Amino acid sequence: MLRSLRQLHGSIFILALANGVIMTGFMMVLPLLPRYADQLGFNQFQIGLLIGSFFIGRVLFEFPVGILSDYIGRRLIMWSALFLFAAATAAYAVTTVAAAMISLRLLSGMAASAFAVGSQAYINDRTPVNIRGLANGVNSSAINAGVVAGPLLAGFLSQAYSIRTPFWFAGALGAGCFVLSLFVPSSGAGPRPRGRPLLRNAAGKRLLTTVFCLPAFSLSLVHFLQWMGVAIFLTMAPIITAEKLGWGVGLVAVALAASGAVSAISSPLLGQLADLRGRIRLMAAGLAIMAIQSLFVLLHPGTAITLVAFAAGGLGAPAYFNAFFSLIGDVTTQAQRGAVTGFVGSFGEWGSIIGSALMAPLLWRDLSSAAPLVLDVGVFLIAMLFVIYSRAVLLKRLGRPASAGRG
């Protein structure tokens, strides 16, 4: 493992740190924004729009920014995204108008999606196939560390100082990462020669053919189902455990933190396993683990076992994500990688929105609180079976003969 880590370019660790900081900032702000907005006198609709606008920014922006990163280069996208993230996050602390804060939240979502797409494509550009899973594992580990650190920092800073302090702190972290990102060398992607608009020339037509072909759709559908499953789980697991096991907010937080800690620790190893044993196998295994986690929460066999299930479930997400994004790197060329990454990511975001805002509340209201988790287990298993069934398609390079991407 250590020998393989030494093979990774230093820029991979800088981008992993920046992704971790963005997730830390997101997780710091998320639990504080509703209370902060309530103190400022926002109504329920404004608070809901404030939370949802972040995800709207992600859904609408990922695909266009992916195309743009292929056209003008990854670094300019990442620099702009980090600067925007730092400025928008810090600005929450001095904004008191609902419309302005909702706009800032939308910009934060755009910045997060831009950096995620740009950095993901850069990591795949910069790493060869044999260590690509490990590189994605390092990145995923930093993101999961942010999931754990964000709420802890938010609680400490808001209690020790004021509710505005976490916003300043997250903005400062983003600014620091912006400075570090200036030292990241070019990955070799973009900028393209000037000429006719991208989508009107032959390269643009090839791009659209690549993005809207069967292999890309297969990846997008799997990602859509996976995100739908995750969204349903995160929506309903706290409700089920509170209803059936009597868990309070603290115990739910411990369970989620345990899952995030396991993900952060195991992610590089799981990424290397994807390099050695194959992307498809790790994707299927990760989806199976997430299905088992949902099943244990659905059956709620007691607090101790359910806590263990949460922790063990922390293996599922990094197993899936490291293999999935490495596979995208395997089956795309550098010239199309940003667009495909953005398209697949945006498609997956719709799954999370539909899962949390539509499927979970409808089934809970019309059937029972257990019904969404029954669906959740099914969604993960369907995604796993689809991965296995589509193996031949997924192992083909998008738009050209398959020669990379392990099964």
N, C-alpha and C positions, 0 to 999 in steps of 0.2 A: 504493500500500500504506500509506504513512505517513498519508495523508489519511483513509483508511478506518479505520486504527487509532485516530485521534483521535475518531472517531464512537462508539467503544465506551465504555460507561459504566465509570467507575473500578472499580466493584465486580467487573467481569469479571476484571480483573488481580489483584485480591485473591484471588478464588476460584481462579484459575489457579495463583497462588503456593501456596495451601494444598493444592491437588491435587498440585502438584509436591513439596511437603514430605512429604505422605503417601506418595507413591511413593518418595521418597528414604529415608524411614524404613523402608518395607517392604523395599526392596532392601538397606539396611544390615543389617537384622536377619536376613533370609533366609539368607545364607551363614554367619552366625555362630551361629544357634540350634542346629544339629545338634552343633557342636563344644562349645558352651556346655553343652548338655544332657548330652553325653557326659561332660564334666568333673564334672557334678553326679551322675553315676551312673545316669542314666535308661537303661532298656533300649531295644532297637530298636523295639518296639511303641510305647512312649511317645514316642520321637523322631518316628516316623512320624505318630502322632496329633497331635503338637505342630505339625508342618508342615501337615498336612491340615486341622486345625481352623479355620485362618484362612479357607480356601475354603468350609468348611461354613457358617461364619458369613455369608459373602457370599451363598451360594446361598439360604439360608433366610430372610435378612433383607431382601433388596432389594425384593421385591414388597410386603411389608407396610409397609415404611418409605416406599415410593413412594406408597401410598394415604394414609399418615399425613401426608406432606408436602402433599398436596392438601387435607387436612382441617384441619391446624393451622398450616400455613405452612412455607415453606422454611427461614427463618432459624432457627427453634427446632430443627429437625432438624440443620442444619449446626453450630450452636453445640454442641449435645449431642454430635454425632459428633466434633468436634475436641477437645473436653474429654476424652471417653472415649479417643480415640486417644492423646493426650498422656499421660494417666495410665497406661493399660495398657502403653504402650511403655516408659515409665520404670520401671514396676514389675517388668519382666523382670530388671532389675539387682539387685533385692533378694529375688527369689523363688527358693527352692531346692527346692520341692515340685513334683513332676510334675503333680499334679492342678490345683494353683493356676496353674502356668504354662500348661497346656493351656487352662484357663478364660480366662486373659488373652489367649491367642492367638485364642480364639473371639470374645472381646469386640473385639479389634483388627479382625477380619474384619467384624464387625457395624458398627463405627465407619467403616471404610473404605467399605463398601457404602452406609451411610447418607449419608455426605458425597458420594460419587460421584453417587447418585441425586438428592439435594437440590440440589447445585450444578449438575448437568446440566440439571435442570428449571428452575432459576433463570436460567441463562444463556439458555435458550430463551425464558423469560418476558420477559427484559430486552432482548432484541435483536430488531429487525425482520428480516423474511425476507431482505432484500437484503444484510445483513452477518452473518447468523447463522452461515454457514460459517466466516467469518473469526474470529468469537468462539470457536467450537469449536476452530478451529485454534490460537489462542493458548493455550487450555486444554490441548490435546493436546501442544503444544510444551513446556509446563511439565512435564507428566507424563513425556514422553520425556527431558527433561533430568534428572529424578529417577532414571530408569532408569540413566543414565550416571553420575550423581554418587554414588548410594547405595553401590555396591560400592567405589568409590574411597575414599570417606570411611570406610567400614567398615574397609578394609585399613589406612589411615593411622592412625585413632584406636585400633584394637585393638593395633597394633604399637607406637605411640608411648606409649600409656598402659596400658590393660588391656582385656580382652574385654568388660567391663561398660560402658566409656565410650561406645561408640556408642549403647547403649540410653538412657543419660542424655541424650546429645546429640540424638537423634531426638525424645525426649520434650519437650526444651526447644524444639525447632523447632515441634513441634505446639502447645505452649502459646503461643508467639509468634503463630502463625496464628490461634489461638482469640481472642486479644486483638484482632487486626486484623479478624476476622470480625464483631466487635461493632459495627463502623462500617459494615457493609454494610446499605443501606436495604432496605425491603421491596420485593419484586417485584410485589406486588399479589395473590399467591395465598394464600388462607387468612388467618386462621382462619375456618371456616364457622360460621354461627349454630348455637347449641345446639338440640338437638331429639332426635329418635329416633336410635338408633345408625346410623352411616353406611350399613352394608350392609343395613339394613332399610327405608330410605326410598326414594323414587323416584329420587333422585340416585344412591344406591348401586346400584340395579338398572341404571340407565343406564351406570354405571361398569363393571359386570361385562359388560354387552353390548358396551361399547367394547373392553375388554381381550381378550375372547374372540371377537372377530369375525375375518373373513378377512384384512383388511389387517394387523391386529396379529399374527396368526399368520404371515403372510408375512414380516414384519420379524423375528419371533422365530426362524423357521426359518433365514433367511439368517444371522442372528447366531450361532445354534447351530453351523452349519456352519463359519462363519469362525473361531470360537473353537476348534472341534475341530481345524481345520487348523493354527492357531497352536500349540496344545498339542502336536500330533504333531511339528511342526517343532522346537520348543524341546526336546522330549525326545530326538529322534533325530539332529538336526544335529550336536551335539557327538560323538555315538557314531560316526556315519558319517565325519566328518572325522578323528577319531582313528584309526579303523580303516583308512581308505583313503588318507589323506594324511599320517598320522603327526602330527597336530596335538596339542599339549599343552594344558593348561589355560590357559596364558597366551595362546596364539594364538586359542583359542576366545573368550576374554574380549575380545581386541582386535576380533574379527569382530563380536561382539554389540554392543560399544561403538560401533563404526563405524556399525552399523545404527541404533542409538539416536540417535547424533549427527545423522545424516542426517534422521531423523524429527523431531528437535527443531528443526532449522534450517528444514526445508521445510514444516512443518505449517501455519504461518499462510498461506503462499502457496497451499498446496493447499486450505485452507479457503476462501480467496477465490476460487479456481478453481471450487470447488463452487457458490459464489454466482453466478458468471458463466456457467458452462457446464452446470450441472445436477448434482443430487445423484446421480441414477441412474447417469449416465455415470461419475462419479468413483468410486462404489461398485464398479461393474464393473471399472474400470481398476485400482483398488487390489487387488481379488481376483485379477485377471490377473497383476499384478506379484508377488504373493505366491506364486502358482502357479509362475511362472518362477523365482523364488528357490529354491523347493523342488526344481525340476527341475535347476537347476545344482548344488545340493548333492548330489542323487542321482547326477548324472553325474560330479561332482568332477573337472573338467578341469584341475586344477592349483591350487596354493595361491594364486597371484596372482589368477587369474580367479575363484576361489571367494570370495576376500576382496572383490573388486569386486561379486560377486553379493550378498553379505551387505549391503554398503553400499547398493547400488541397491535391494535389498529393503526398506530403510528408508523408501522412498517409499510402499510399498504400504499399510502399516498406517494412517498418518495420512490418506491419500487415502480409504480406506474409512471410518475412524471419524469423521472430520470431516463427511463427506457423510451418513453413517448417522444420527448424532445430530442433525444439522441437519434431516434429513428427519422425524425424530420430532417435532421442534419445529414443522415446517411442517404436519403432518397431525393435530395434536392441539390441543385447546383448553387454556387454562391450568388449568381445573378438573380435567382428566383427565391432564395431562401427567406428573405424578409417578408415578401408578399405571402408566401405559403404559411409562415409562422403567424403572421397577423390574421390571415383568413381563418385558420384553424382555431386560434385563440379567441377571436370574436364569436365564432360559431359556438364554441364551448361556453362562453359567457351567457349566451341565451339559455343554455341548459340550466345554469345556476339561477337565473331570473325566473324561469318557468317553474323550477323545482320549489323554490322558496316562496314565491309570490302567488303561485297558482295551484300546483298539485298538492302541496302539503296542507294549506289552509282548506281547500275544497274537500279533500278526503277526511280531514279531521272534523270538519263541520258536518258533513253528510253521513259519515260512517262512524269512526271512532279515532281516538288518538293513536291507536296501534296501526290503523290502516296505512298511513303514509310510510311507516317503516316496513310494512309488508311489501309495498310497492318498491321501496328503496332496495331491499334485498334482490328483488326481481330485476331492477334496473342494472345493478352491478353485475348480476349473473348474465343478463342479456348482452351487456357490453363485453364481458369476458368471452362469451360464446361467439360474438361477432368478430372479436379479435382473432380467435382461433380459426373460424370459418374463412375469414378474409386474409389469411396468412399469405397466400400466393400473391394477392393484389398488393398487400402492404409491403412486400419485399421487393416490388418493382420500383425502380426509380421513377419519379413523376415525369412522364413524357419521354423516357428513354429506357433501354434495357437494364434490368437489374443486375448489379454486380457488387452491391454493398448492402449492409443492413442484415444483421444476423437474425435467424429465427430462434 
